[in-house]
Amino acid sequence: MSAWEENVRKVTPYTPGEQPREKDVIKLNTNENPYPPSPLVVRAMQEMNTEQFRLYPDPTIGDLVREIACYYGLDEEEVFVGVGSDDVLAMSFLTFFNSGRPVLFPDITYSFYDVWAELFRIPYRQIPLDENFEVLKNDYFTENGGIVLANPNAPTGVNMALSDIEEILKKNPDVVVIVDEAYVDFGGHSVLPLIHTYENLLVVQTFSKSRSMAGIRIGFAMGNRKLIRYLLDVKYSFNSYTMNRPAILAGVAAMRDREYFEQTTRQIIETREWTKKELKNLGFHFSDSMTNFIFASHKDCPAQELFEVLKKNKIYVRFFNKPRISNYLRITIGTREEMEKLVSFISEYLIKREAQ
Ligand SMILES: *Cc1c(COP(=O)(O)O)cnc(C)c1O
């Protein structure tokens, strides 16, 4: 190893889901929304004044912060916006997890949490979920340097009772508790109302899933103004202009189209419930997902085998070769048509497999 290499910050990066280049694939592997963004977003992009690209964007992201605050009935000082919730979460780890005590999160959860902890050299402890992939709240009533919970959780889809989160908040007044609500719009319950009771609660959401804008990169955090102030201080010490002009315009337009948002999320929920029934009939089991994906395991057919045969046939789902979950597939809810194709493919495959 060269001498300089000894001083390199060495990290094992997060592995994002595949973005296949081939056309006409059914893409159910990264929890994207199958519907296009709101027509208001399309129009905002068409009417965009590109002459303004020579100017820096608004470092406060004021227009979008105001729009989000208005939508959720908050003050502007209670909202922080970043480049996808990955950026918001990374910034939050950097800002709030700064003690020698371990930050706590489940063993099975969004696999970026341990990557950020490693990157920022934050001590952490991964707490096993129970055999039904449920969070055991008592495990979090112990000394720690902060807590991160995805609710509903990913990739399991399991929803936690709000009363359990509230108990965790009550028992941990001395640390920041981050609740990652990337999937909450698909039927979960948000802890957002609790930010006025618990000044250490930070709620993080994203435009990537329920608002069909994964490609634009917008995420946001909501919490007590003191929390938001600290986040802003770190952001301005790092990169003042995080959000580009088109992203701000697109975000404002998306936020204004409440009706389209509600209609498309309702459609995805309906398709999810249909898919649950079909998968159950095919011999899959899974916990009752409140997200835009189903985390399913088949009674006979190994997950990896199904993953590979699906991929060969241009249907992409997500497979995690990790302890405890290596016999599960995470299947994003696409359009009804896409899910029908998935179900009939699996059905035929299992029949052929049985016959052999
Ligand atoms: C998708 C996802 C994110 C990140 O989404 P962004 O595209 O960065 O906004 C964060 N947390 C969880 C649990 C996710 O599934």
The ligand as an ORCA input file, in Angstrom:
! r2SCAN-3c Opt
* xyz 0 1
  C     -35.847      5.362     -0.727
  C     -35.481      5.566      0.714
  C     -34.754      6.672      1.130
  C     -34.057      7.612      0.200
  O     -34.806      8.225     -0.675
  P     -34.280      9.475     -1.509
  O     -34.504      9.076     -2.911
  O     -32.852      9.736     -1.187
  O     -35.168     10.547     -1.034
  C     -34.551      6.859      2.477
  N     -34.989      5.976      3.385
  C     -35.654      4.871      3.019
  C     -36.100      3.927      4.059
  C     -35.896      4.633      1.674
  O     -36.509      3.516      1.300
*
